């Protein structure tokens, strides 16, 4: 699956929470955009469809996507991406 990052940013998650990356991306040959939340720990990735989120749709099985299928490529892309915001420490 080919992904295109539209935007990415690193969040601190307050002063004591686990930091995470937020990635807005498109999947080649699919409509719409998705957002991923990736925590530093492997296998900690959530993916949601942006249009469904805007419509307040967050139900499991409706707006739930296999984070494990997106995670490896997303991690590689955010580490290599020149997109503004990028990976920050």
TAFEN-V231802 format. One record per backbone hydrogen bond with DSSP energy under -0.5 kcal/mol. CO is the residue of the C=O (numbers start at 1). NH is the residue of the N-H. E is the energy in kcal/mol with one decimal. If there is no record, write none. Layout:
co=CO nh=NH e=E
co=CO nh=NH e=E
This chain:
co=1 nh=3 e=-0.5
co=2 nh=28 e=-3.0
co=4 nh=26 e=-2.3
co=7 nh=24 e=-2.9
co=9 nh=22 e=-2.8
co=11 nh=20 e=-2.0
co=13 nh=17 e=-1.2
co=19 nh=40 e=-0.8
co=20 nh=11 e=-3.4
co=21 nh=38 e=-2.7
co=22 nh=9 e=-2.0
co=23 nh=25 e=-0.5
co=23 nh=36 e=-2.7
co=24 nh=6 e=-3.3
co=24 nh=7 e=-1.6
co=25 nh=34 e=-3.0
co=26 nh=4 e=-2.5
co=26 nh=28 e=-0.5
co=27 nh=30 e=-1.8
co=33 nh=50 e=-2.4
co=33 nh=51 e=-0.5
co=34 nh=25 e=-2.8
co=35 nh=48 e=-2.5
co=36 nh=23 e=-2.4
co=36 nh=38 e=-0.5
co=37 nh=39 e=-0.5
co=37 nh=46 e=-2.3
co=38 nh=21 e=-2.7
co=41 nh=44 e=-1.3
co=43 nh=45 e=-0.7
co=44 nh=39 e=-2.4
co=46 nh=37 e=-2.5
co=47 nh=65 e=-1.1
co=48 nh=35 e=-3.0
co=49 nh=53 e=-2.1
co=50 nh=54 e=-2.6
co=51 nh=55 e=-1.2
co=52 nh=57 e=-3.1
co=53 nh=56 e=-2.2
co=56 nh=58 e=-0.8
co=59 nh=62 e=-1.6
co=59 nh=63 e=-2.5
co=65 nh=67 e=-1.4
co=66 nh=69 e=-1.6
co=66 nh=70 e=-1.0
co=67 nh=71 e=-2.9
co=68 nh=72 e=-0.5
co=70 nh=74 e=-2.4
co=71 nh=75 e=-2.9
co=72 nh=76 e=-1.9
co=73 nh=77 e=-2.8
co=74 nh=78 e=-2.8
co=75 nh=79 e=-1.7
co=76 nh=80 e=-1.4
co=77 nh=81 e=-1.4
co=78 nh=87 e=-0.6
co=83 nh=86 e=-1.1
co=84 nh=8 e=-0.8
